[in-house]
Amino acid sequence: MIYFIGGKKQREFKYFELLEQIRKENVGISESFFDVDLKENEKFLEKININSMFANQELVVLKRAEKLKNIEEILKYIANLEIVNKEIIIDYDKEDGKFGVKLKKLLDEFSKNKQMKVFLFQKESEEEIKAYVVNKLNINARDVVVLLEMIGRNPFKVRNEVKKIKVFLGEEKFDIEKIKNIISIEKEYQIYEMTRNILLNNPADVMRYLEQKKEYMGILYSLYNELETMYKISSLKLKGRRFSRNYNAFKIEFEEIKDIFKSNNRIPNSYVIFKKLELEQNYTNSSLKALVFRCWEIEKDIKRGKIEMETGVEMLIMEICSLFKKK
């Protein structure tokens, strides 16, 4: 069988899934990998051209097929070969998700005629990543969101971290607190944790973190984003909107207001907003409005050289903590 996997980054999960499936169904299968970037496309064609009824099953993979100048002609050639005892995977990276009309038409034709199994990933989506994590770790939707925030969404890294977690837990049930110390946490998640500490009036660890990592602007931008979201929640409450403390009920409520929280043309996960409810309740609407303005003001002053980055961010942290639970 010939498999064509093309499109955005999340296609890599289908690629890994196929590799595992083929290896499981053909134990001890011979494997050959070729890379167009290393000019190995001719070797790949030679390999798939060698056929024998008595040969053992083979897995043949072509990576970076997007580098081929004559991809349509090569695919036509491969599709018309008499292939025996071979599983062939063609990996085609297309980060913008756009395929030329000619190539797309050809792939549709191959798929319709069952000459190839075609998997195209043309839109940005986390569904493949989430499905992979849920399947491997048997965890709920909320834990998936938190875990991906911690380890990032790079397919290769997600796969490695999931393997590490499985070995660590063994037969134990998944617990986000248990696995924190054994995974490689993304810088963005560390900033998120520090931001949360600030908003919960726990600045001591944050100051130590800033002294070591110097992520002042990262903290500033994260605070800006969090405070803006909290201000939106607070303003909705002032208008009479009530939010359930039950996540399943909140998910339904969120559908009515999700466009309010859209940022960079993307709607955040409902659980991300749900987690802000416990933070927002510690501040008044007027305090949140003032703090959003202060984030903008401090960023502006830092960029204009009116204030040192360290001084500006530390001053903002102190201001936030001074308004915690101040009614």
NUBAKE-872307 format. One record per residue: residue in one letter; y, z, x of N, C-alpha, C in turn. Coordinates in steps of 0.02 Angstrom, whole numbers, padded with zeros to 5 digits, always signed. Each point is the difference from the previous one (the first is absolute). Layout:
N
AYZXYZXYZX ...
END
This chain:
327
M-00060+00000+00042+00060+00000-00042+00063+00000+00044 I+00051-00034-00023+00065-00002+00035+00050+00041-00041 Y+00035+00045+00035+00051+00042-00032+00068-00016+00031 F+00050-00011-00042+00069-00009+00024+00041+00058-00026 I+00028+00039+00046+00041+00058-00019+00071-00012+00026 G+00048-00005-00045+00068-00017+00022+00054+00039-00035 G+00057+00007+00034+00057+00031-00032+00028+00060+00039 K+00026+00047-00038+00035+00057+00028-00047+00051+00033 K+00030+00052+00028-00036+00049+00041-00060+00031-00036 Q+00007+00011-00066-00055+00035-00035-00064-00041-00004 R+00004-00064+00019-00060-00042+00001-00051+00029+00049 E+00024+00038+00050-00045+00028+00051-00053+00046-00030 F+00015+00031-00057-00050+00043-00032-00058-00042-00027 K+00016-00059-00027-00053-00046-00022-00040-00024+00060 Y+00034-00013+00055-00033-00022+00061-00050+00054+00024 F+00022+00062+00004-00044+00055+00022-00057+00010-00050 E+00017-00005-00064-00051+00008-00053-00055-00052+00007 L+00020-00063+00012-00048-00054+00008-00044+00011+00061 L+00031+00020+00056-00039+00014+00060-00053+00053-00013 E+00020+00054-00033-00048+00054-00016-00055-00025-00046 Q+00019-00038-00050-00049-00026-00048-00051-00045+00034 I+00024-00047+00041-00044-00047+00035-00047+00037+00048 R+00027+00049+00036-00041+00039+00047-00052+00041-00036 K+00019+00026-00057-00047+00041-00039-00056-00042-00029 E+00017-00059-00023-00051-00045-00030-00042-00037+00052 N+00024-00002+00061-00035-00036+00054-00002+00044+00062 V-00042+00052-00001-00003+00048+00055-00018-00035+00065 G+00040+00014+00052-00013-00030+00066+00025-00070+00007 I+00042-00023-00046+00026-00068+00001+00038-00013+00065 S-00008-00060+00027+00036-00021+00060+00073-00014-00019 E+00048+00022+00042+00071-00007-00017+00038-00036+00055 S+00043-00046-00021+00044-00037+00047+00070-00002-00029 F+00050+00018+00041+00070+00001-00021+00041-00048+00043 F+00040-00041-00033+00042-00049+00036+00072+00008-00023 D+00047-00012+00047+00071+00011-00013+00039-00064+00016 V+00034-00027-00051+00039-00061+00011+00055+00012+00051 D+00028+00061+00000+00053+00017+00047-00024-00006+00073 L-00066+00009+00010-00029-00007+00067-00030-00070+00011 K+00018-00045-00046-00023-00070+00003-00077-00005-00002 E-00029+00040-00044-00074+00000-00007-00023-00037-00062 N+00045-00039-00032-00019-00035-00061-00054-00053+00011 E+00001-00033+00058-00052-00050+00015-00068+00033+00008 K+00000+00059+00032-00063+00038+00008-00027+00021-00068 F+00046+00019-00044-00020+00020-00068-00034-00058-00036 L+00030-00060+00004-00028-00059-00033-00068-00019+00030 E-00006+00007+00065-00065-00013+00033-00053+00048-00027 K+00020+00064-00006-00047+00052-00022-00026-00014-00070 I+00044-00017-00047-00023-00009-00069-00036-00067-00009 N+00007-00045+00049-00034-00065-00003-00073+00004+00020 I-00018+00053+00038-00070+00007+00023-00041+00031-00056 N-00047-00039-00027-00040+00024-00056-00075-00005+00016 S-00036+00050-00025-00073-00001+00006-00030+00041-00056 M-00051-00028-00031-00034+00036-00055-00033+00064+00026 F-00015+00002+00065-00037+00056+00029+00045+00050+00036 A+00065-00014+00001+00047+00045+00033+00011+00063-00041 N+00017+00055+00035+00015+00062-00034+00068-00005-00035 Q+00010+00043-00049+00064+00001-00036+00058+00016+00048 E+00056-00036-00009+00058+00010+00044+00063+00013-00041 L+00044+00042+00027+00066+00011-00027+00050-00033+00049 V+00040-00047-00024+00048-00035+00042+00070+00009-00030 V+00046+00027+00040+00067+00016-00025+00053-00038+00039 L+00048-00029-00036+00058-00032+00031+00062+00039-00018 K+00032+00030+00050+00061+00039-00011+00061-00043+00014 R+00056+00019-00033+00065-00033+00008-00003-00075-00014 A-00033-00017-00055-00005-00071-00019+00067-00030-00018 E+00050+00042-00013+00067-00025-00016+00032-00037+00059 K-00028+00010+00060+00026-00034+00059-00023-00072+00005 L-00048-00019-00041-00025-00069+00002+00052-00048-00028 K+00012-00054+00035+00050-00049-00023-00027-00044-00056 N-00065-00011+00001-00032-00045-00049-00050+00039-00043 I+00021+00056-00027-00044+00045-00037-00037-00035-00057 E+00035-00043-00038-00032-00033-00058-00058-00045+00022 E+00011-00038+00054-00053-00046+00025-00060+00039+00025 I+00013+00055+00035-00055+00041+00027-00039+00032-00057 L+00035+00024-00051-00035+00031-00058-00043-00052-00036 K+00026-00061-00008-00040-00053-00032-00063-00014+00040 Y+00008-00002+00066-00056-00013+00045-00053+00055-00007 I+00022+00063+00001-00046+00057-00005-00036+00001-00068 A+00039-00012-00053-00028+00002-00068-00055-00052-00011 N+00002-00054+00037-00049-00054-00009-00059+00003+00048 L-00001+00052+00042-00057+00008+00046-00061+00027-00036 E-00058-00017+00025-00063+00030-00024-00011+00063+00041 I+00020+00056-00027-00003+00063+00038-00062+00040-00020 V-00038+00018+00051-00064+00036-00012+00002+00067+00036 N-00019+00054-00035-00007+00067+00029+00065+00026+00032 K+00056-00016-00031+00063+00023+00028+00046+00028-00055 E+00033+00054+00017+00053+00028-00041+00065-00011+00039 I+00046-00038-00029+00061-00019+00036+00061+00030-00034 I+00041+00034+00040+00063+00029-00026+00059-00032+00036 I+00047-00025-00039+00062-00028+00028+00058+00044-00022 D+00033+00030+00049+00055+00047-00015+00067-00034+00013 Y+00042-00001-00051+00064-00037+00001+00057+00046-00018 D+00038+00021+00051+00056+00046-00011+00062-00038-00024 K+00025+00019-00059+00060-00031-00027+00043+00055-00030 E+00042+00031+00043+00035+00061-00021+00050-00010-00056 D+00026-00062-00009+00044-00011-00057-00039-00017-00063 G-00066-00006+00006-00043-00013-00058+00006-00070-00029 K+00035-00043+00035+00011-00068-00026-00046-00051+00035 F-00037-00037-00040-00044-00053+00025+00030-00067-00020 G-00004-00048+00045+00025-00067-00017-00037-00028-00060 V+00032-00044-00036-00030-00030-00060-00066-00034+00017 K-00001-00036+00055-00060-00037+00021-00059+00047+00015 L+00014+00053+00038-00052+00048+00017-00025+00038-00062 K+00047+00022-00042-00019+00037-00060-00044-00042-00046 K+00018-00063-00009-00039-00046-00042-00070-00009+00027 L-00004-00006+00067-00065-00009+00033-00044+00061-00009 L+00029+00059+00009-00038+00063-00007-00024+00010-00072 D+00043-00018-00048-00020+00004-00071-00059-00046-00015 E+00002-00058+00031-00054-00049-00008-00066+00026+00029 F+00004+00028+00060-00059+00029+00033-00030+00056-00042 S+00044+00042-00026-00022+00057-00041-00033-00024-00064 K+00030-00050-00033-00026-00027-00062-00068-00032+00010 N-00008-00036+00057-00063-00034+00015-00051+00044+00034 K+00019+00065+00010-00044+00050+00031-00020-00020+00072 Q+00046-00034+00033-00011-00016+00071+00022+00057+00045 M+00046+00041-00025+00025+00058+00035+00016+00055-00050 K-00005+00062+00024+00027+00056-00039+00070+00014+00028 V+00050-00006-00042+00069+00004+00022+00033+00064-00026 F+00030+00038+00045+00036+00062-00018+00071-00006+00026 L+00048-00005-00046+00070-00007+00020+00041+00061-00021 F+00040+00026+00046+00042+00058-00014+00073-00021+00010 Q+00031-00020-00056+00066-00031+00004+00057+00048-00019 K-00016+00056-00030+00052+00048-00020-00012+00067+00034 E+00056+00035+00012-00003+00067+00030-00032+00048-00050 S-00054+00031+00021-00035+00046-00045-00039+00051+00041 E-00004+00060-00027-00038+00053+00034-00068+00010-00033 E-00016-00042-00049-00062+00010-00037-00062-00004+00044 E-00001-00049+00047-00058-00007+00045-00007+00062+00044 I+00056+00024+00026-00002+00060+00044-00024+00060-00039 K+00029+00011-00059-00018+00058-00041-00074-00003-00020 A-00022-00059-00021-00070-00007-00021-00048+00016+00058 Y+00019-00022+00060-00041+00013+00060-00006+00075+00012 V+00058+00035-00001+00001+00072+00014-00038+00039-00053 V+00011-00018-00063-00036+00034-00056-00075-00009+00007 N-00021-00061+00015-00071-00016+00006-00033+00039+00057 K+00036+00004+00057-00029+00032+00060+00001+00076-00003 L+00054+00029-00029+00008+00072+00002-00010+00034-00068 N-00007-00041-00053-00009+00027-00067+00054+00051-00018 I+00063-00021+00005+00056+00045-00014+00041-00026-00059 N+00043+00044-00027+00039-00019-00058+00064-00038+00020 A+00033-00027-00050+00059-00044+00011+00056+00037+00037 R+00010+00064-00017+00054+00037+00031-00013+00010+00075 D-00062+00018+00017-00017+00010+00071+00004-00065+00039 V-00015-00056-00032+00007-00065+00034+00072-00012+00019 V+00046+00012-00047+00072-00010+00013+00023+00042+00059 V-00019+00065+00000+00020+00046+00053-00030-00021+00067 L-00064-00017-00001-00035-00019+00062+00032-00062+00031 L+00016-00050-00041+00030-00061+00026+00071+00013+00026 E+00035+00047-00030+00065+00019+00027-00008+00030+00069 M-00055+00036+00011-00011+00034+00063-00023-00047+00055 I-00045-00045-00015-00030-00042+00052+00029-00071+00003 G+00042-00018-00049+00028-00067-00001-00046-00048-00037 R+00019-00064+00001-00036-00050-00040-00027-00058+00042 N+00001+00008+00066-00029-00051+00043-00076+00000-00011 P-00029-00057-00021-00071-00001-00017-00046+00025+00055 F+00014-00019+00062-00043+00021+00056+00003+00076+00008 K+00062+00028-00003+00007+00072+00008-00031+00038-00059 V+00011-00024-00061-00029+00032-00059-00075+00004+00006 R-00030-00056+00020-00073-00003+00008-00025+00052+00051 N+00035+00004+00057-00021+00048+00052+00010+00072-00021 E+00055+00014-00035+00013+00069-00022-00049+00021-00054 V-00018-00046-00044-00049+00014-00053-00068+00017+00031 K-00019-00038+00051-00064+00013+00036+00002+00070+00030 K+00056+00017+00031+00008+00065+00032-00006+00057-00051 I+00031-00010-00058-00002+00050-00053-00071+00009-00026 K-00035-00055-00009-00069+00003-00026-00045+00040+00047 V+00007-00013+00066-00041+00037+00049+00019+00074+00000 F+00065+00015-00005+00023+00069+00002-00024+00039-00061 L+00005-00030-00059-00017+00036-00062-00076+00004-00012 G-00036-00050+00022-00072-00001-00013-00012-00001-00075 E-00034+00050-00025-00015+00004-00072+00052+00041-00039 E+00049+00027+00037+00052+00040-00034+00045-00043-00043 K+00029+00032-00051+00047-00034-00044+00066-00011+00036 F+00033-00056-00015+00064-00017+00032+00053+00053-00016 D+00035+00021+00052+00055+00049-00007+00055-00022+00047 I+00058-00017-00027+00055-00028+00040+00022+00049+00055 E-00003+00065-00014+00021+00049+00049-00049+00004+00058 K-00064-00009-00014-00052+00004+00052+00007-00056+00051 I+00018-00059-00024-00002-00058+00045+00066-00013+00037 K+00051+00039-00015+00066-00011+00031-00002+00004+00077 N-00042+00045+00025-00001+00010+00073-00042-00050+00038 I-00038-00042-00034-00044-00046+00036+00022-00073-00006 I+00051-00013-00040+00022-00070-00008+00065-00012+00041 S+00012-00063+00014+00061-00019+00035+00055-00012-00051 I+00046+00047-00006+00051-00003-00053+00057-00046+00022 E+00020-00043-00045+00055-00046+00013+00066+00038+00009 K+00044-00027+00041+00066+00030+00011+00037+00008-00066 E-00007-00051-00045+00036+00002-00064-00022+00061-00042 Y-00065+00016+00004-00023+00058-00039+00025+00065+00030 Q+00003+00003+00066+00027+00061+00032+00073+00011-00022 I+00037-00055-00003+00070+00004-00023+00002+00022-00073 Y-00046-00027-00041-00004+00020-00070-00013+00076-00007 E-00047+00026+00041-00017+00071-00001+00060+00043+00019 M+00035-00022+00053+00059+00037+00022+00055-00001-00053 T+00009-00057-00032+00050-00006-00053-00016+00048-00058 R-00063+00002-00017-00023+00045-00053+00013+00073+00018 N-00011+00017+00063+00014+00069+00024+00073+00017-00009 I+00044-00047+00016+00072+00011-00007+00017+00014-00073 L-00027-00042-00045+00017+00006-00071-00032+00062-00032 L-00048+00030+00034-00030+00062-00024+00027+00061+00039 N+00055-00012+00036+00034+00054+00037-00043+00030+00056 N-00037-00043+00035-00040+00022+00058+00021-00041+00062 P+00060+00013+00026+00026-00044+00053-00025+00015+00071 A-00031+00058+00011-00018+00020+00068-00045-00051+00035 D-00055-00021-00033-00045-00049+00030+00035-00067+00011 V+00046-00016-00044+00037-00063+00004+00043-00001+00064 M+00033+00054+00014+00043+00003+00059-00042-00008+00064 R-00059+00031+00001-00045-00008+00058-00023-00073+00006 Y-00017-00030-00058-00022-00070-00001+00055-00046+00027 L+00062+00011-00023+00056-00041+00022+00014+00008+00075 E-00008+00060+00024+00011+00013+00071-00051-00038+00043 Q-00062-00005-00026-00053-00034+00038+00002-00075-00009 K+00008-00023-00063-00009-00071-00015+00066-00040-00004 K+00056+00035-00009+00066-00032-00004+00006-00050-00058 E-00037+00012-00055+00001-00047-00057+00056+00018-00049 Y+00060+00006+00026+00057+00021-00042+00016-00052-00054 M+00004-00063+00019+00017-00051-00049-00056-00011-00051 G-00062+00008+00023-00057-00005-00046+00003+00053-00054 I+00017+00062+00021+00008+00056-00047+00058-00013-00047 L+00056-00026+00028+00059-00013-00042-00016-00051-00054 Y-00031-00056+00018-00016-00052-00049-00050+00025-00051 S-00048+00041+00022-00050+00028-00046+00033+00048-00049 L+00045+00042+00024+00037+00045-00044+00042-00038-00051 Y+00032-00052+00023+00041-00043-00042-00042-00027-00059 N-00059-00026+00017-00045-00028-00051-00026+00053-00048 E-00021+00058+00027-00027+00053-00042+00053+00028-00047 L+00058+00013+00027+00054+00030-00040+00023-00048-00055 E+00002-00064+00016+00020-00050-00050-00050-00001-00058 T-00065+00003+00017-00052+00001-00052+00005+00064-00042 M+00010+00056+00034+00007+00064-00036+00061+00000-00046 Y+00054-00032+00024+00061-00004-00042-00013-00042-00063 K-00039-00053+00007-00017-00041-00058-00041+00040-00051 I-00048+00039+00026-00041+00042-00044+00044+00051-00037 S+00044+00032+00039+00045+00051-00029+00046-00030-00053 S+00025-00060+00014+00045-00033-00048-00037-00019-00064 L-00062-00021+00007-00041-00016-00059-00011+00063-00043 K-00010+00056+00034-00010+00063-00036+00064+00020-00038 L+00057-00011+00031+00064+00016-00034+00009-00042-00063 K-00029-00059+00000+00004-00044-00059-00052+00016-00052 G-00040+00053+00012-00050+00022-00049-00072-00020+00014 R-00011-00036+00056-00068-00022+00018-00039+00061+00025 R-00061+00008-00024-00043+00055+00022-00062-00029+00034 F-00022+00033+00053-00057-00025+00038-00057+00050-00002 S-00060-00025-00011-00059+00042-00002-00020+00021+00070 R-00027+00061+00005-00026+00024+00065-00073-00020+00010 N-00026-00035-00050-00068-00027+00006+00005-00072+00024 Y-00032-00016+00056+00009-00065+00030-00022-00057-00045 N-00056+00008-00035-00024-00054-00044+00050-00015-00056 A+00031+00053-00026+00052-00009-00051+00063-00031+00030 F+00016+00021+00062+00060-00026+00033-00007-00075+00014 K-00059-00022+00017-00011-00072+00014+00021-00043-00059 I-00015+00025-00061+00018-00037-00061+00076+00001-00009 E+00031+00058+00012+00073+00007-00006+00035-00045+00051 F-00028-00004+00059+00031-00038+00055+00007-00074-00016 E-00046-00027-00039+00002-00071-00018+00065-00018-00035 E+00028+00047-00037+00062-00014-00037+00063+00000+00044 I-00005+00032+00058+00061+00009+00042-00009-00027+00071 K-00056-00032+00014-00016-00019+00069+00052-00045+00033 D+00033-00042-00040+00050-00046+00029+00060+00037+00030 I+00012+00060-00024+00056+00040+00026-00012+00018+00074 F-00063+00006+00019-00018+00022+00067-00017-00059+00047 K+00011-00060-00025-00015-00059+00041+00045-00001+00062 S-00032-00015+00058+00037-00004+00062-00025-00060+00040 N+00045-00040+00027-00019-00062+00036-00047-00043-00042 N+00015-00002-00065-00038-00040-00048-00072+00023-00009 R-00014+00063+00018-00067+00028-00008+00002+00065-00040 I-00047+00008-00044-00005+00061-00040-00047+00048+00036 P+00021+00062+00014-00044+00047+00035-00059+00022-00042 N-00050+00026+00034-00058+00028-00035+00022+00060-00042 S-00028+00007-00059+00021+00054-00046-00011+00069+00031 Y-00051+00007+00042-00014+00066+00030+00055+00020+00049 V+00028-00049+00034+00055+00013+00047+00059+00031-00037 I+00016-00027-00058+00055+00027-00041-00019+00068-00030 F-00063+00006-00021-00025+00063-00029+00010+00058+00049 K-00012-00013+00065+00007+00052+00051+00072+00022+00009 K+00047-00041-00022+00072+00018+00007+00021+00051-00053 L-00038+00006-00055+00020+00045-00054+00007+00072+00024 E-00048+00021+00042+00003+00069+00023+00057+00012+00050 L+00023-00053+00032+00057+00006+00046+00066+00000-00039 E+00006-00045-00048+00062-00009-00038+00021+00064-00036 Q-00049+00039-00025+00016+00059-00040+00037+00054+00040 N+00002-00006+00066+00032+00050+00042+00074-00014+00013 Y+00026-00054-00029+00069-00020+00012+00034-00019-00065 T+00066+00012-00004+00037-00022-00059+00016-00074+00006 N+00017-00030-00056+00018-00071+00000+00061-00013+00044 S+00049+00045-00004+00062-00009+00039-00014+00008+00075 S-00046+00046+00018-00018+00009+00070-00034-00062+00028 L-00045-00029-00040-00036-00060+00021+00048-00059+00009 K+00047-00006-00046+00049-00054+00005+00041+00008+00064 A+00022+00061+00014+00040+00014+00060-00040-00013+00063 L-00065+00017+00000-00042-00009+00059-00015-00073+00014 V-00008-00040-00053-00009-00072+00009+00062-00029+00034 F+00059+00022-00023+00062-00023+00030+00005+00021+00073 R-00021+00063+00014+00003+00026+00069-00045-00040+00047 C-00058-00022-00024-00045-00041+00040+00036-00065+00021 W+00032-00031-00050+00037-00062+00013+00057+00013+00049 E+00036+00055-00010+00058+00017+00040-00020+00014+00073 I-00054+00038+00009-00023+00017+00068-00027-00062+00036 E-00037-00042-00036-00024-00062+00030+00059-00042+00025 K+00051-00006-00042+00060-00040+00016+00035+00030+00062 D+00008+00065+00001+00035+00033+00056-00039-00006+00065 I-00067+00003-00004-00042-00008+00060+00009-00071+00028 K-00004-00049-00045+00005-00070+00022+00070-00017+00028 R+00051+00034-00024+00068-00012+00024+00017+00043+00061 G-00047+00043+00020+00011+00041+00059+00044+00060-00012 K+00011+00018-00064+00043+00058-00016-00037+00066+00009 I-00067-00003-00002-00040+00060+00006-00064-00016+00038 E-00026+00047+00039-00063-00010+00035-00058+00000-00050 M-00049-00041+00013-00057-00007-00044-00034+00068-00013 E-00013+00037+00054-00035+00065-00006+00041+00048-00042 T+00065+00004+00014+00044+00046-00037+00003-00018-00074 G+00008-00065-00015+00006-00022-00069-00062+00016-00042 V-00059-00015+00028-00062+00011-00038-00015+00075-00007 E+00011+00038+00052-00013+00073-00003+00049+00033-00050 M+00061-00024-00001+00050+00025-00048-00022-00015-00072 L-00025-00061-00011-00024-00019-00066-00058+00044-00022 I-00047+00013+00046-00057+00043-00016+00023+00069-00023 M+00048+00028+00036+00026+00066-00018+00034-00002-00069 E+00036-00054-00014+00034-00006-00065-00052-00003-00057 I-00054-00038+00011-00053-00006-00051-00031+00068-00013 C-00017+00036+00053-00032+00065-00007+00046+00051-00033 S+00065-00007+00011+00048+00047-00031+00005-00010-00075 L-00020-00059-00025+00004-00014-00071-00067+00009-00036 F-00052+00019+00038-00066+00011-00029+00002+00057-00052 K-00021-00017-00060-00003+00048-00056+00067+00033-00014 K+00055-00034+00017+00066+00026-00014+00025-00031-00065 K+00002+00039-00052+00020-00026-00067+00073+00011-00013 
END
